[in-house]
């Protein structure tokens, strides 16, 4: 082992959703030694600051609630939104894995329920699964990382950023890890790139996502896309680099977000010109960001009532916004009108429901929302098993990718993102890669 500081069978770069799932599944094979190198749990990962909602079609939780769904229907919904038929084999593989990993997570003792009260644009059936109590992705990631402690063949190494790949004879043979200020060469039979994307890198955002303007950034600081520079010299290909996970529900001046379910409970959007400018139910929160970007001041007032508040206030996002004082309360139409700078008559017309929608009634609630960027969606091209492909479509030996490193599910544009796609691609590819490694087929 000359020239190496340590040796493992599987080196996982990143301890977020994809990395932890990969390690948990691979470690079922007691003959594998797995190391997860995490840049910094203090900085966090995008999964930990997400809502923790898991999109899956055809689960036992849906069946118990009388919801008909399937992995194929799930995949078709994603592809209808993204228009990215070239990516269908990967999408179908992830959607097939989704009910398996959601039910497995539940079977490890995590409290899972179907979010029947979480409607989202683009979903033909309720398929977001959440934790009881709606405590979010932080709770989920703590649970999964704790499961690693039950495997004596896994090491989770914190404050250990990977700074490069070791390539010998054109083949990936390990990683270079910084620990306590010193570089360590770790030999590995397989390397899995499972780090966050590049939305936290001003340089890469300017290069690939400048068309998004100057959005509020709501992701983690560690999402700097380091792995992209490592794989390009190996012949890897990137795709859909102009797509991001956006949100049109970021509260101005606070940086919190309000619930994506509000528009499905009657909430309306009014811009600074005093205009309704969109069918609020027709857009997902990522595509809504582009709509808001084009409005005067790049913002609008989202208005809802007590009924909508009751339906959404227990979500993690709403709790955070309410605690931050990001929501304004108006007992009467006149107070709401004054906040909007409109007459009561104008405001009443603005609140008129679209055909078939519920009318809002006092008391009212208001938050000024703008657009934000939460994560990138472009990344490395893989096959459905997670192997990184070169420009000819051939797998690069011993190299896998998932999570933010890999190309996501939004397609070529941010409007194609559906709620839950991020954790679907991260957990799903970790599930697929880890199972393959455990079975010796990776």
C-alpha positions in Angstrom: 0.0 0.0 0.0 3.0 2.3 -0.7 2.0 5.9 -1.2 -1.4 5.4 0.5 -2.4 6.6 4.0 -5.4 4.2 4.3 -7.5 1.8 2.3 -11.2 1.1 2.0 -13.4 -0.7 -0.3 -15.9 2.1 -0.9 -15.1 5.8 -0.5 -18.2 7.9 -0.4 -17.7 11.7 -1.0 -20.4 13.5 1.0 -22.5 12.6 4.0 -25.8 13.9 2.8 -28.9 12.0 1.6 -27.2 10.1 -1.2 -23.9 9.4 0.6 -25.6 8.1 3.8 -28.0 5.9 1.9 -25.2 4.5 -0.2 -23.2 3.6 2.9 -26.2 2.1 4.7 -27.1 -0.1 1.8 -23.5 -1.1 0.9 -22.6 -1.9 4.5 -25.1 -4.8 4.6 -22.3 -6.7 3.0 -20.0 -7.4 5.9 -17.1 -7.9 3.6 -17.0 -4.2 2.5 -15.3 -1.5 4.4 -17.0 1.8 3.7 -15.9 5.3 4.5 -18.1 8.4 4.2 -16.0 11.6 4.0 -18.2 14.6 4.9 -17.0 18.2 4.3 -18.7 19.5 7.5 -21.8 18.6 9.3 -21.7 22.1 10.8 -22.3 23.6 7.4 -25.0 21.0 6.8 -26.4 19.4 3.7 -29.3 20.4 1.5 -31.2 17.3 2.6 -31.0 18.5 6.2 -32.5 21.9 5.5 -35.2 20.6 3.2 -38.7 19.8 4.2 -37.8 16.1 4.2 -40.7 15.2 1.9 -40.2 11.9 0.1 -42.0 11.5 -3.3 -42.9 7.9 -4.1 -45.6 6.2 -6.1 -47.1 2.9 -5.1 -46.3 2.7 -1.4 -48.2 0.9 1.3 -49.0 4.3 2.9 -50.8 5.4 -0.2 -52.7 2.1 -0.5 -53.8 2.4 3.1 -55.1 5.9 2.3 -57.0 4.7 -0.8 -54.6 6.5 -3.1 -53.9 4.7 -6.4 -50.4 5.4 -7.7 -47.4 3.6 -9.2 -43.7 4.1 -10.0 -44.6 4.4 -13.7 -47.2 7.1 -13.1 -44.7 8.9 -10.9 -42.1 8.7 -13.7 -44.6 9.9 -16.3 -45.5 13.0 -14.1 -41.8 13.9 -13.8 -41.1 13.6 -17.5 -44.3 15.5 -18.4 -42.9 18.4 -16.3 -39.3 18.2 -17.5 -39.8 17.2 -21.1 -36.5 15.2 -20.7 -37.3 11.9 -22.4 -33.6 11.2 -22.8 -33.4 10.9 -19.0 -36.3 8.4 -18.8 -34.2 5.3 -17.9 -32.8 7.1 -14.9 -36.1 8.6 -13.9 -37.8 5.2 -14.1 -35.1 3.5 -12.1 -35.4 6.2 -9.3 -39.2 6.0 -9.3 -39.0 2.2 -9.0 -36.6 2.5 -6.0 -38.7 5.2 -4.3 -41.5 3.0 -2.7 -38.7 0.6 -1.6 -36.6 3.1 0.2 -39.6 5.0 1.7 -40.9 1.8 3.2 -37.4 0.8 4.3 -36.9 4.1 6.1 -40.2 3.6 7.9 -39.2 0.0 8.9 -36.1 1.4 10.5 -38.3 3.2 13.0 -38.7 6.6 11.3 -42.3 7.8 11.6 -43.6 8.1 8.0 -47.0 9.1 6.9 -48.6 10.1 3.5 -49.0 13.8 3.2 -52.5 13.8 1.9 -52.7 17.5 2.8 -49.7 18.3 0.7 -51.0 18.9 -2.9 -48.4 20.0 -5.4 -48.5 21.1 -9.0 -47.7 18.4 -11.5 -48.6 15.5 -9.3 -51.5 13.3 -10.5 -51.8 11.7 -7.1 -50.8 12.7 -3.5 -47.3 11.1 -3.2 -45.3 13.2 -0.8 -44.4 11.2 2.3 -43.4 13.1 5.4 -42.6 12.5 9.1 -45.4 12.7 11.6 -45.0 16.1 13.3 -43.5 17.6 10.1 -40.1 18.3 11.6 -38.3 18.3 8.3 -35.1 17.0 6.7 -32.9 17.6 9.7 -34.8 15.0 11.7 -34.6 12.5 8.8 -30.8 13.0 8.3 -30.1 12.6 12.1 -32.1 9.4 12.0 -30.2 7.9 9.0 -26.8 9.0 10.2 -27.5 7.3 13.6 -28.2 4.1 11.7 -24.6 4.1 10.5 -23.5 3.5 14.1 -25.0 0.0 13.9 -22.5 -1.0 11.2 -19.0 -1.7 12.4 -17.7 -1.7 8.8 -18.7 2.0 8.2 -16.7 5.1 9.2 -18.4 8.5 9.0 -15.5 11.0 8.9 -16.6 14.6 9.6 -14.6 17.7 8.8 -12.9 15.7 6.1 -13.4 17.4 2.8 -12.4 15.5 -0.3 -10.2 17.7 -2.5 -9.6 15.5 -5.5 -9.5 12.0 -7.0 -6.4 9.9 -7.3 -6.1 8.8 -10.9 -3.5 6.2 -11.9 -3.2 5.0 -15.5 -6.4 6.7 -16.4 -8.3 4.9 -13.7 -9.8 6.2 -10.4 -8.0 4.5 -7.5 -8.9 6.7 -4.6 -9.5 10.1 -3.1 -7.5 12.8 -1.5 -8.9 13.9 1.9 -8.0 16.9 4.0 -7.9 16.1 7.7 -6.5 18.4 10.3 -4.8 20.5 7.6 -3.0 17.6 6.0 -3.8 15.7 2.8 -4.4 12.0 3.1 -4.5 9.6 0.2 -7.2 7.0 0.6 -7.1 4.0 -1.7 -10.6 2.7 -2.7 -11.9 0.0 -5.0 -15.0 2.2 -5.7 -15.5 5.9 -5.4 -19.0 7.4 -5.0 -19.4 11.1 -5.6 -22.4 12.1 -3.5 -21.7 15.7 -2.6 -24.1 18.7 -3.0 -24.4 20.6 -6.2 -22.9 24.0 -7.2 -25.6 26.5 -6.2 -23.3 27.8 -3.4 -20.5 28.6 -5.9 -20.8 32.2 -7.2 -18.4 31.3 -10.0 -20.3 28.3 -11.2 -23.7 30.0 -10.7 -22.5 32.9 -12.9 -21.3 30.5 -15.5 -24.4 28.3 -15.7 -27.3 30.1 -13.9 -26.9 33.8 -14.6 -30.3 33.8 -16.3 -31.9 33.4 -12.9 -30.9 36.9 -12.0 -29.9 37.7 -8.4 -32.1 35.3 -6.4 -32.0 34.8 -2.6 -29.8 31.8 -2.0 -31.4 29.3 0.3 -29.0 26.4 0.1 -26.0 25.4 2.2 -22.6 27.1 1.9 -20.8 23.8 1.3 -22.6 23.2 -2.1 -19.7 24.4 -4.2 -19.8 21.7 -6.9 -16.2 20.6 -6.3 -16.6 17.2 -7.9 -17.5 18.6 -11.3 -13.9 19.7 -11.9 -12.6 16.3 -10.9 -14.6 14.3 -13.4 -14.2 16.4 -16.5 -10.6 15.4 -17.1 -11.7 11.8 -17.0 -14.1 12.4 -19.9 -17.3 12.7 -17.9 -20.1 14.7 -19.4 -22.4 17.3 -17.8 -26.0 18.0 -18.8 -28.8 20.4 -17.9 -26.4 22.8 -16.2 -28.8 25.7 -16.7 -31.5 24.2 -14.4 -31.9 24.8 -10.8 -34.3 24.1 -7.9 -35.9 27.5 -7.3 -38.6 28.7 -5.0 -41.1 31.5 -5.6 -42.2 31.3 -1.9 -39.2 33.0 -0.2 -40.4 35.7 2.2 -38.8 39.1 1.5 -36.5 40.3 4.3 -36.6 37.0 6.2 -35.4 34.2 3.9 -37.9 31.7 5.2 -40.4 30.1 2.9 -44.2 29.6 3.2 -46.0 26.4 2.4 -46.4 25.3 -1.3 -49.8 24.0 -0.3 -51.1 27.6 0.3 -52.1 28.1 -3.4 -54.1 24.9 -3.3 -56.0 26.3 -0.3 -57.1 29.5 -2.0 -54.1 31.8 -1.6 -53.7 34.5 -4.2 -50.7 36.5 -5.5 -50.9 40.2 -6.1 -48.0 42.2 -7.6 -46.8 45.7 -6.8 -48.9 47.0 -9.6 -52.0 45.7 -8.0 -52.5 42.8 -10.5 -53.2 39.1 -10.3 -50.7 37.7 -12.7 -50.9 33.9 -12.5 -53.2 31.0 -11.8 -51.6 30.2 -8.5 -52.4 26.5 -8.6 -50.9 26.0 -12.1 -47.2 26.4 -11.1 -44.9 24.5 -8.8 -42.8 26.5 -6.5 -39.7 26.2 -8.8 -41.5 27.5 -11.9 -43.3 30.2 -9.8 -39.8 31.6 -9.1 -39.5 32.5 -12.8 -42.9 34.2 -12.8 -41.9 36.3 -9.8 -38.6 37.2 -11.3 -40.5 38.9 -14.1 -42.8 41.0 -11.8 -42.3 44.6 -10.7 -39.7 44.6 -7.9 -39.4 40.8 -8.4 -41.9 40.3 -5.6 -45.6 39.9 -4.9 -48.0 39.6 -1.9 -49.2 36.1 -1.2 -52.6 36.4 0.6 -54.5 33.7 2.4 -57.0 33.3 5.2 -57.6 31.4 8.4 -58.8 28.2 6.6 -55.7 28.1 4.5 -53.6 28.8 7.6 -55.1 26.0 9.5 -54.4 23.6 6.7 -50.7 24.5 6.4 -49.4 26.0 9.7 -48.0 22.8 11.0 -45.5 22.4 8.2 -41.9 23.2 9.1 -41.7 26.0 6.6 -44.8 27.7 8.0 -43.6 27.3 11.6 -40.3 28.9 10.7 -42.0 31.8 8.9 -44.4 32.4 11.7 -41.7 32.3 14.3 -39.6 34.8 12.3 -42.5 37.3 12.1 -42.6 36.9 8.4 -46.4 36.8 8.1 -48.6 39.8 8.6 -52.1 39.4 10.1 -55.1 41.5 9.0 -58.4 41.1 10.8 -60.3 43.0 8.1 -60.3 43.7 4.4 -59.6 47.4 5.1 -56.3 46.5 6.9 -55.3 44.2 4.1 -56.1 46.9 1.5 -53.9 49.4 3.4 -51.0 47.0 3.4 -51.3 46.5 -0.4 -51.8 50.3 -1.0 -55.2 49.7 -2.6 -58.7 50.6 -1.8 -61.0 48.1 -0.2 -63.0 47.8 -3.4 -59.8 47.1 -5.4 -58.7 44.5 -2.9 -62.0 42.8 -2.9 -61.8 42.4 -6.7 -58.2 41.1 -6.4 -59.4 38.4 -4.0 -62.2 37.2 -6.2 -61.6 33.4 -6.7 -61.0 31.8 -10.0 -63.8 29.6 -11.3 -64.2 26.5 -9.0 -61.9 28.0 -6.3 -62.7 28.9 -2.7 -63.3 32.5 -1.8 -61.0 33.9 1.0 -62.7 35.4 4.1 -61.4 37.6 6.9 -59.1 37.4 8.8 -56.4 37.5 6.2 -52.6 36.7 6.3 -50.0 38.2 4.0 -46.4 37.6 3.1 -44.3 39.4 0.5 -42.6 36.7 -1.5 -39.7 36.7 -4.0 -37.7 34.1 -5.9 -34.8 32.1 -4.5 -32.3 29.5 -5.6 -32.1 26.4 -3.4 -29.9 24.0 -5.3 -28.6 23.2 -8.8 -30.1 20.5 -11.0 -27.4 20.1 -13.6 -24.6 17.6 -13.1 -22.8 14.5 -14.2 -24.3 12.0 -16.6 -24.8 8.6 -15.1 -26.5 5.4 -16.2 -29.5 4.1 -14.2 -27.2 2.2 -11.9 -25.3 5.4 -11.0 -22.1 4.7 -13.0 -20.5 7.9 -14.3 -20.5 7.9 -18.1 -17.9 9.4 -20.5 -18.7 11.2 -23.7 -19.2 8.0 -25.6 -21.7 6.6 -23.1 -19.2 4.1 -21.6 -18.9 3.8 -17.8 -15.8 5.3 -16.2 -14.5 2.3 -14.1 -14.9 2.4 -10.4 -16.7 5.8 -10.4 -20.3 6.5 -9.4 -22.3 9.7 -8.8 -25.5 10.7 -7.2 -27.1 13.5 -5.2 -26.1 17.0 -6.2 -23.1 15.8 -8.2 -25.3 13.9 -10.7 -27.8 15.4 -13.2 -31.1 15.9 -11.5 -34.7 15.5 -12.7 -35.8 19.0 -13.6 -34.8 18.6 -17.3 -33.0 21.5 -19.1 -34.9 24.3 -17.3 -35.9 25.1 -13.7 -39.6 25.0 -14.5 -39.4 21.3 -14.8 -38.7 20.6 -11.2 -41.4 18.9 -9.2 -41.7 18.8 -5.4 -39.7 15.9 -4.0 -37.4 15.5 -7.0 -34.3 16.4 -5.0 -34.5 13.8 -2.3 -35.9 11.3 -4.8 -32.8 11.5 -6.9 -30.5 11.6 -3.9 -31.9 8.8 -1.8 -32.9 6.8 -4.9 -29.5 6.8 -6.4 -27.9 6.1 -3.0 -30.3 3.1 -2.7 -29.4 1.8 -6.2 -25.7 2.3 -5.9 -25.5 0.9 -2.4 -27.5 -2.2 -3.2 -25.4 -2.9 -6.2 -22.2 -2.6 -4.2 -23.5 -4.9 -1.5 -24.5 -7.5 -4.0 -21.1 -7.3 -5.7 -22.7 -6.1 -9.0 -21.4 -2.5 -8.7 
